[in-house]
Amino acid sequence: MQETLSPKTSDHPVEINSLVKAFGAQVVLDGISLNVKAGEVLAIIGPSGSGKSTLLRCVNHLEKPTGGTIRVCGDYIGYRRKGNVLREIGGRELARQRARTGMVFQNFNLYSHKTALENIIESPVHVRGVDVKTAKARAHALLERVGLADRADAYPAQLSGGQQQRVAIARALAGEPEVMLFDEPTSALDPELVGEVLTVMREIAESGMTMIVVTHEIQFAHDVCNRVVFMADGKIVEEGAPGDVLDNPQAERTQAFLGRFNARA
Ligand SMILES: Nc1ncnc2c1ncn2[C@@H]1O[C@H](COP(=O)(O)OP(=O)(O)OP(=O)(O)O)[C@@H](O)[C@H]1O
């Protein structure tokens, strides 16, 4: 940790400073600095292999950074601060830090042997110690919010991909996170199921949730996000308002990437 530790107060739920991540000799994130404001909806776009998922996974410490720092709601994620020193943490302490973020994965990651409701109450009951009755009541409300009030007792295999992803979103919200992280949430879906997931995401964005969304849905980034970050080769190449980055990209790499997209559309 090279950084001089700064005070805890900040209106940025996510503060990323000079983040480096290497897998062996391969540097996947090469000095990323990025702050996300409360209520901001940030899109991360870029070519395959540019490090977008790894960046997201560092934010909730599923991946441990090689260098730099990440603060979530003021705490250095994965570390406890003592004076000017950071000590690595694990177990319940890390779980408590992680609970500030809710993560939605590309492949839903639901427990196949549990119903929609059971998937949603799993973490509140077993990690946070919420009583079952309260957790169930909240899970039903969340299922209603994602348009699945009548599917509480369905198993994942009985649900479409879009429905499974909506359950996964409800599950992430059940942890009452401060920040929602979406890792290409629609890229495993059949095209006709993408819209229902994006609609739910749009509603969450409109509720004021802070969100980081790794996506190939350029239209969603354009219409719903407040800021777009374009990454290539582990670096931020360009960032700004969606209307600027997506409609009038300045960097050649952004132009080439979006050109390929427009050609496909
Ligand atoms: N656990 C890992 N071990 C080794 N290499 C990894 C690991 N995770 C990711 N990588 C490598 O890091 C690079 C960036 O991967 P990452 O998934 O972050 O990119 P991405 O921009 O999200 O790509 P995509 O859009 O295809 O999901 C890739 O070369 C990938 O192979």
Ligand as a Chemical Component Dictionary entry (heavy atoms), coordinates in Angstrom:
data_LIG
# 
_chem_comp.id                   LIG 
_chem_comp.type                 NON-POLYMER 
_chem_comp.pdbx_formal_charge   0 
_chem_comp.three_letter_code    LIG 
# 
loop_
_chem_comp_atom.comp_id 
_chem_comp_atom.atom_id 
_chem_comp_atom.alt_atom_id 
_chem_comp_atom.type_symbol 
_chem_comp_atom.charge 
_chem_comp_atom.model_Cartn_x 
_chem_comp_atom.model_Cartn_y 
_chem_comp_atom.model_Cartn_z 
_chem_comp_atom.pdbx_ordinal 
LIG N1  N1  N 0 -8.470  -15.649 -12.442 1  
LIG C1  C1  C 0 -7.736  -15.352 -13.523 2  
LIG N2  N2  N 0 -6.551  -15.934 -13.747 3  
LIG C2  C2  C 0 -5.789  -15.615 -14.812 4  
LIG N3  N3  N 0 -6.145  -14.706 -15.739 5  
LIG C3  C3  C 0 -7.322  -14.094 -15.572 6  
LIG C4  C4  C 0 -8.182  -14.377 -14.465 7  
LIG N4  N4  N 0 -9.290  -13.580 -14.568 8  
LIG C5  C5  C 0 -9.134  -12.865 -15.703 9  
LIG N5  N5  N 0 -7.967  -13.165 -16.301 10 
LIG C6  C6  C 0 -7.447  -12.562 -17.535 11 
LIG O1  O1  O 0 -7.501  -11.162 -17.397 12 
LIG C7  C7  C 0 -7.833  -10.532 -18.620 13 
LIG C8  C8  C 0 -9.005  -9.613  -18.413 14 
LIG O2  O2  O 0 -10.147 -10.399 -18.127 15 
LIG P1  P1  P 0 -11.536 -9.745  -17.773 16 
LIG O3  O3  O 0 -12.534 -10.870 -17.636 17 
LIG O4  O4  O 0 -11.409 -8.814  -16.630 18 
LIG O5  O5  O 0 -11.858 -8.913  -19.093 19 
LIG P2  P2  P 0 -13.219 -8.316  -19.601 20 
LIG O6  O6  O 0 -12.920 -6.976  -20.142 21 
LIG O7  O7  O 0 -14.251 -8.411  -18.522 22 
LIG O8  O8  O 0 -13.598 -9.303  -20.797 23 
LIG P3  P3  P 0 -15.028 -9.848  -21.297 24 
LIG O9  O9  O 0 -15.759 -8.681  -21.895 25 
LIG O10 O10 O 0 -14.656 -10.888 -22.316 26 
LIG O11 O11 O 0 -15.704 -10.434 -20.089 27 
LIG C9  C9  C 0 -8.089  -11.653 -19.624 28 
LIG O12 O12 O 0 -6.932  -11.833 -20.390 29 
LIG C10 C10 C 0 -8.327  -12.852 -18.743 30 
LIG O13 O13 O 0 -7.943  -14.043 -19.389 31 
# 
loop_
_chem_comp_bond.comp_id 
_chem_comp_bond.atom_id_1 
_chem_comp_bond.atom_id_2 
_chem_comp_bond.value_order 
_chem_comp_bond.pdbx_ordinal 
LIG N1  C1  SING 1  
LIG C1  N2  SING 2  
LIG C1  C4  DOUB 3  
LIG N2  C2  DOUB 4  
LIG C2  N3  SING 5  
LIG N3  C3  DOUB 6  
LIG C3  C4  SING 7  
LIG C3  N5  SING 8  
LIG C4  N4  SING 9  
LIG N4  C5  DOUB 10 
LIG C5  N5  SING 11 
LIG N5  C6  SING 12 
LIG C6  O1  SING 13 
LIG C6  C10 SING 14 
LIG O1  C7  SING 15 
LIG C7  C8  SING 16 
LIG C7  C9  SING 17 
LIG C8  O2  SING 18 
LIG O2  P1  SING 19 
LIG P1  O3  DOUB 20 
LIG P1  O4  SING 21 
LIG P1  O5  SING 22 
LIG O5  P2  SING 23 
LIG P2  O6  DOUB 24 
LIG P2  O7  SING 25 
LIG P2  O8  SING 26 
LIG O8  P3  SING 27 
LIG P3  O9  DOUB 28 
LIG P3  O10 SING 29 
LIG P3  O11 SING 30 
LIG C9  O12 SING 31 
LIG C9  C10 SING 32 
LIG C10 O13 SING 33 
# 
